[in-house]
Amino acid sequence: MLSTLEAPARELLAWMEAAWLRHYRRHGSGKRWQATTLVARLMTLEACRTQLEARQYLERLQRAGILAVADGVSLAPRLGLNPRVGLDPHWTEALVRGLPRAAVELGLTPAQARAWERALEGALGGWSASDQMALVAGLRSLAAALPAAYDLGAYRASACYLLGSSKLLTALPQELLIAFGIQVSAFRLPVTWVLASGPRSPRGLLLIENPQSFSQACELGIDDELALICSFGYGLSLGEALSRPERIRLVGPRLPGASLKALLTLPNMTYWGDLDPEGLRIYRALKRHLPRLALSALYEPMITTLQAAQGHPLDALTGKAGQVPGQGWQRGLDQEWVEDATLMRLAGLALDTRVEAAWLEAIDTNEKSQ
């Protein structure tokens, strides 16, 4: 039947099926639409030039027995009616039969079965029957051990109860865990270790994206004057760290009793990372939590080099395959490129604010164009 439908009708049907299934999974019943909504959808697909043409496609779907209309009202274009339209029951029965089912052997409650079946369409789709049984047993054991097991923290509890995996608990859908009576947010938060170094009375703070450049700065004695913190890309969420300072521990070559919260109140706070879209996005994310943060003057020679069409392409071989190239962003330059003498000369200084604004604007332009 589908092979006889024209492309616009097939596209509309695929959209309706997906929306119907989403509604069915959440509410246990199917979704219906006003006829004018479906006409508008056909128009947005640029499949039809006029509403008359769109209504003709709806009529064909009704005649094919795919669409059902309340009281059998015709979708003939000349009538111009706006009835409620749904997929025919025979069609939806086939959709439901095609959904993955939780095995009876799992012994799930109705709520658990619904959540499990939704997970089977995604993360659990490739799991064997035996692994599913083991996961159910683990979830039940964990639920039975609550609330005491919350003190283990999410990663330890996951490894202890869920097939030895520390990641499963945070990777499983929230609704599935809730169906078993498990609240991920209730687990004890872990201690966060932050790599840092600096003198007893630093004159400023330099946040460094990569650990190799952090080591370079320490070897050059930059931490004799400045406090240094390695952000490990997106690995260190300073906003989260400040919200729970009692769980933050500083570790590094030189730490004369400083706390992370104290370091983040220092004047002259700058950031230095890779000169590529992600490097500056990391900076922008940190600046949301630290409004006084500025780009380091260490970007000056990097910008000059990149503008001379040097640097590397943003591709898989350079570890930048996931980055979005665009206006001014076909190439990048990693911070490890900066020489020792340049690092010693510019560390602690801020980039000109006009230059910073121009490069951040380039990121925004690229994102809006995608």
Buried (B, 14 or more C-beta within 10 A) or exposed (E): EEEEBEEBBBBBBEBBBEBBBEBBBEEEEBBBBEBBEBBBBBBEBEBBEEBEBBBBBBBBBBEBEBBBBEEEBEBBBEEEBEBBBBBBEEBBEEBEEEEBEBBEEBEBEEEBBBBBBBBBEEBBEEBEEEEBBBBBBBBBEBBEBBEEBBEBBBBBBBBBBBEEBBEBBEEBBEBBBBBBEBEBEEBBEEEBEBBBBBBEEBEBBBBBBBBEBBBBBBEBEBBEBBBBBBBBBEEBBBEEBBEEEEEBEBEBBBBEEBBBEEBBEBEBBBBBBBBBBBBBBBBBBBBEBBEEBBBBBBBBBBBEBBEEEEBBEBEEEBBBEEBBBBEBBEBBBBBEBBEEEBBBEBBBBBBEEEBBEEBBEBBEEBEEEE
